[in-house]
Amino acid sequence: VDLFSLRSQGWDAFQFLDYCAKQGARVVHFSEIRFLGSLDDDHVRKVGEHARRLNLELEVGMRSICPGSAQFDPKQGAAEEQLLRVCRAASLAGSKLVRAFLGMMGDRKSPGGIEARIEETVKVLRNVRSRVMDAGLKIAIENHGGDMQARELKSLIEAAGKDFVGACYDSGNPLWTIEDPHLALETLAPYVLTSHIRDSALWDVEDGTMVRWTRTGEGNVDIGRLMTRFMELCPGKTMSLEIIVTGPRLFAWRKPEFWEGYNNVPAWEFARFLALAAKGKPHPPLPPVPKDQAAAREREDFEASLAWTRQYLRV
């Protein structure tokens, strides 16, 4: 369970663990520090102990480690300092990795483009290499929020050092970089340390392609085949459900100005994205969820997705 699926619950770390145990989870992915609640040594030790009592494994994560990204929070200190603080917490809690990311889609159009942001992130990772490896940890960089295509994340991992850096493969985010999630999996599989898995729907419109994230089984990216392929290509790696149900987002690739930030995309890769969209049918807009119902809706979305996944995989 990626706890971002349950981001509106207002629970503490122990309540998250109790809920996940009741759902029959094996791994709980604390994708952000806020889900842990604190990086205090005593606190994270207690979280790890509670997880072990429930027979759960932990994965610990954080947000951006790219100093040039709009998603990076410099108020928390240098990127290296932030990353090492979370590494310490991960070690104390019993996590074997730290998930982090570069940024989001806006970084593709930032000064120097995504290539400059990749260079900055690689520098941060190289600066902490020895300390991360001494701690017996690995850093799992996610293809996050439309920042990098799989080919670009692969280049980041190889430049930083695949002996201690790998991928957190997210199956929903490739569509935000006009990329086929199956192609992203094929590219990143040798580097995968963990994952975020969710379904998506996409379809053609006049200006380009509409994309929305859905409950598992309600999209048109053949999520069942993707899950099966993940297990084949990434045996022993965590398949975490990150369920986010959204309204449609337009990727207006038929307009010339869209391509700023995407002019390095190979035609054959984009063609695979288009092939998925061609199979899709429009999804009607979702009615807004009242704030007082948001937490309950998240649980409904997650539990329905978990049930579909178990039925499909027969587990």
Buried (B, 14 or more C-beta within 10 A) or exposed (E): BBBBBBBBBEBBBBEBBBBBBEBEBEBBBBBBBEBBBBBEEEBBBBBBEBBEEBEBBBBBBBBBBBBBBEBBEEEEEEBBEBBBBBBBBBBBBBBBBBBBBBBBBBBBEBEEBBEBBBBBBBBBBBBBBEBBEEBEBBBBBBBBBBBBBBBBBBBBBEBBBBEBBBBBBBBBBBBBBBBBBBBBBEBBBEBBBBBBBBBBBBBBBEEBBBBBBBBBBBBBBBBBEBBEBBEEBBEEBBBBBBBBBEEBBBBBBEEEEBEEBBEEBEEEBBEBBBEBBEEBEEBEEEEEBEEEEEBEEBBBBBBBBBBBBEEBEEE
